[in-house]
Structure formats: structure tokens, C-alpha cells
Amino acid sequence: MKSWQRYAGLFFLVVAAIVIQQSIWVLRLFDHGQPGSGFMPFGLGVILAILALGLIATQRGPEERRIPFWEPRAWLHPLLAVIITAVYIVVFDDIGAITSVVVLVTGWLLFVERKSVVVAAGTGVLTGLVVYLVFDRLLQTPFPRGILF
Amino acid sequence: MFDIVGLWQGFQIAFSPVNLLWCFIGSVLGTAVGVLPGLGPAATIALLLPISMKMGSPVTAIILMSGIFYGAMYGGSTTSILLNIPGEAASVVTCIDGYQMAKKGRAGPALGVAAIGSFVAGTFGVLGMTVMAPPLAEAALKFGPPEYFSLTVLGLLLATYLTGESPLKGLIMAIMGLVLGSVGLDPLSGAVRFDFGIADLQSNIDFVTIAMGLFGVGEILISLESSEAASILTTTIKNVFPTMADLARSGWAMVRGSVIGFAVGILPGGGAVLSSLISYAVEKKASKHPEEFGHGAIEGVAGPEAANNAAASSSFIPLLTLGIPGNASTAMIFAALLIHGITPGPFLLKEHADVFWGVVASMYIGNVILVVLNLPLVGMWAQLLRVPYAFMAPLIMVLTLVGVYSVNNSVFDIWVMLVMGIFGYLARKLKFDLGPLLLAFVLGPIMERSLRQALLMSHGGFGIFFTRPISGALMATAILFVLYNLWAARKKQRGGQATAA
């Protein structure tokens, strides 16, 4: 776990570097002698860099007890969920909000939860119907129209 | 002593059929999310933010959200007692003795004492708020930009140090929150910051998007890692109304828990978790039978449950009077108020007295609703634990996706939410507390505006934060707090090295 903490420290160090670079080169640290739009971000970048270095420094040395970041195959379900959600967002505008909800729930129950096709599709259609009634009809959310609605 | 007319008007608002209905819905939803492990009150409030925008009245929206927040404190004990899994973070301590009581066939009295303690403390907390909030708001009217900057610095530091395991990680999260809060339009000059040529980033990132990503999507992804289903302790829930002997043992624990919870809840970051931990330690010290703690002592359930409810109520005091949210849930309520065009702070009581007193009055009503829901109907809530999470996870995901789209009708917001969800998932796995990030995101604009206005006032001199009495006192407290914690950490490290040698 220590190595992952060090990677996290490196990530925050990169973020700090970007914030500092933008504050100096893109924004203004001072404007007419007064703090400008880059003033506070610059300070935040410097503090973040110090804290990130502190995190890396405290995570040096060998681990007393090796704890895996993921238990065996524990990453699979979250990854599948992220992929299915990404697919939902990609097709959202093209096939419409309600149809993409049906696709998301059906896909999730099929691939993440390993439910049968009937259960997955049934739950998907039912969820799509509820979303249609609550958000589209009742709350009148301007969803993109797609292939079904 | 307090504004009785305001409170009376508050009750008139809270007793209107619409508000009464939403208070009931909030209490039911709160109890449900408290009972269900994995979905906390902050996530639920985040999920409902888009729906709250459709509500015409801000009072109604805040009544709903407050109900969810304090309702979750009631419901959290059920899972702790029956499953030995905290329904939400504040009920961790209740597991210790609550589950032991359930194993001995005393689940009923444990659940009953938890509900009664919650009611006593919740009502005490609201009473305290009724009395304390108006004078505090009056005092806060004297605050200028330097005082507000010092207050936000102190608030963020306290929240960072008191909530998580590692202050270093908490501080990193707080800075990340401030950085994210600065994306988009600069509040003073109007310059665009950190847009990297992406048009959608030129307006500020929406709070709902961040909150739903971190607390909605992040929690779903974490919950998908464990496939093991928890089993409800096979015990019959009977005698939920405690005996006189049980009440005699737990009565003072409830009183002490109420006072501790109220005091700790006012502190930013203090909140429900810390107060329940302190209450448990106090009860163990005060008990004539400390050896029973850990083996089913009823005071070990009554005290912490009272403390977390009192803290939930008193955490509204800094939010409504100073405009400083102390935890993730009150940060969501802060955002909801802003969405409805109301700025929480000292002027709230003057300019939107109906909102303030309506919400306070609804809390009295909500506490009564909750004790009725939780005492006789506790068996029904226990049944909720049988709903398979396999179906709940995609449904919650749909609610977050559709909800976040409905705020700005923007697909880009859904992408941002997914990215924040992945960030929240990884941060949780690495034991980073996300509360400070959200608090800092909310406080960031206030902090920056105050800092720059104060520096304008002083022509660039930082002395203004130390020379004005209130600001100086707040800054001195912040510095002393950091120095004390550094000293304590150093001492602990040296102690550890000496032991190892």
C-alpha cells in the first residue's frame, strides 16, 4: 500500500505543478498591485506541492505488512461498472436518455451482477419507465430524444 | 431569551401540509439510508439536490434535506445492532455494545434505547439551536472580510484534523477542494481559470456534479468490490420499549451524550462521529461497571446514539448563522440554499427568517416523526436490510446520472461526475477522507473573496488578519491548533521509536 500512497503523492505533485504553472504563466499573480486571479491558486499550488512531498516522504521504506491494493479480482466489478457508465454517456445523446437508462441497467445486471437476461432486461425496462414518468413527465427534464422516446 | 414569535411562525410554516409531507419523506428516507450500509446521508442529499431545485420553496427543500441528515442518525443504529455493521459512520461505536446486546437476545431494548436517546438528544440539540443561533448570528454581523477568511481557515483546519485518520491526507484533500473550487470564473476579476481550452470548464464546476461523483458514484464503486452479503442476526426483535431498569441505567448516558454531542457538533469537522466516540469513552469512565462495556452495556448504546443526534442538530448552528458548513452533509445543505438564491450566514435570520425558523420548527416535528417511525416500526426497517444490493447499485447509479444531467442539461457534467467518482473511489481506497475536499470546494469562493478583499483593505499587508481582535483570535487559535497537533504527533512518533528500541 505504501507504493500506492507514493503514487498518490506523485499525482498531487503533478497537480500542484500544473496549478503553479497556470497561476504564473496564464493567470496574473498581481493586478495593479493587488492580488490577481492567480494569487490564491499559486499559494494553493505551493502548499499542495509541500504536502505531496510530505506524503511521499512519510511513505518511504519497506512495508511492515504487505496489503494488496485490490483483493484478487476485486477491481473487476468497479471497472465493468465504469465501462458500462462510460458507454451510457457516449450513447446518451444518440439513442436518447430513456433508452440509454434501459441499456445501462440491463448491462449492469447482466455483466456486473450476473443476473439472467430476463431479470436484467425486465429491471432495465421497468427502471426506464420510472425514469420516463418521474423525470420526463413529472419534472419535465429536457432529455435528448432518441430512438424510442 | 429567544425569538418566540419567530419560532411560532416557523411552526406555522412547518405545519403546512406540503412541508409536513416533505418532513415525513425526509425522515423516512433518512432512516432508510441510515439503515442501509454503504449509502450515507451526504450521498443521499447529493442525489436529491437536482430534485430539490424543482421544488418551488427553499424551506421545503431544506426541510427535506435536514430530515434525511438527522433521520440517518436514527436509522444508523439499526444496522449496527442487528448486523454489527455501521449503517453510517456515526454509528460505528454503537456496534460494540449494541451487537453484543442483540446476541444476548436483547436487540429490542438496544434498538429502543437508541431511538429514545436519539429523540432526547435530537430535541435537546434543536432547543440549543433555537436559543444559541440568533445571538450568534447577531455577533457574526460584525464580521468583515478578514474575520471571514480567518474563520474559514480555522474551520477547514478543524474539519481536516478532526475527521480523518491522517491530517496530512485531510489537508491534501482540502487543498484539492480549493483548487477545484477555483476552476472557472474568478469571483472578483471575472478571468477564466484552469479551463485548458474546454468551453464547458469556463463556467465553474457545479457543486452537484462534484458531490454526486465523490459521494454517489464513489460509494457505489467501493461497494461493488465486496460481494459478500451480510446476514441479519437471527433474533426476534421484541420489547423495544425499554424497562424502567434499562431507562434508569441509560438515562444519564443520554443526558451526557446530548451535551457532548451538542458541544462537539458545533465545531467544524467535530460532527457526529467524533461526538459518539467521546461519549463512549466518557460513559465507560463514568460507569460503575466498566467491565460490561464491550459485552452489551446499555449505556454504551444510549450515550453515543444520543451524542450523534445532538451533534447532527447543532452542526446546523455554524451553517445557518456563520455560513460555514462543518461536514459533508451540511455542505450539501449549504449548496441547496445557494441553489435557491439564499446565502447562509448572519443575514439569513434577518432576510430569510421564514427559512431559518421553518427549518428549526421542522426539526422538532421531525424528531417526533422519527421516534414514532423507529420505535414501533423497527422490525420493518430491519426487513429493508434484505433488499439485495445487486439491484440497488444500478438504480442509485441511474439516479445520479439522470440527476446530474437534469441540473444543467449537460453531458459534459456527467463525464466530470464519472471522473470525480473514480477519483473518490481511489481516494477512499487510499484512506483519504473526502469530507474536507467537499467542504473546501464550498468554502473556496468565500475564502478567496475574503482574502482578496481583506488584502485590498490593508493595501497588501497580511497583518490585518492578526491585528483585528476577532480575526486575530481566530488565527491564533488556528496556529495554536496546528502547533499542538504537530507537537502531539512528534511526541507519539518518539514514543513509538522508544518502544521499538
Interface residues (C-beta under 8 A of the other chain):
Chain A: M1 W4 Q5 A8 F12 V15 V19 Q22 V26 L27 R28 D31 G33 Q34 P35 G36 S37 G38 F39 M40 P41 L44 G45 I47 L48 L51 A52 G54 L55 T58 F69 W70 E71 A74 W75 H77 P78 A81 V82 T85 A86 Y88 I89 F92 D93 A97 V101 L104 V105 W108 L109 V112 E113 K115 T123 T127 V131 F135 L139 T141 P142 F143
Chain B: I51 K54 L168 K169 L171 I172 I175 M176 L178 V179 S182 D186 L188 S189 A191 R193 F194 V217 I220 L221 I222 L224 E225 S226 S227 A390 F391 A393 P394 L395 M397 V398 L401 V402 Y405 S406 N409 V411 I414 W415 L418 G421 I422 Y425 L426 K429 L430 F432 M447 E448 L451 R452 L455 L456 G460
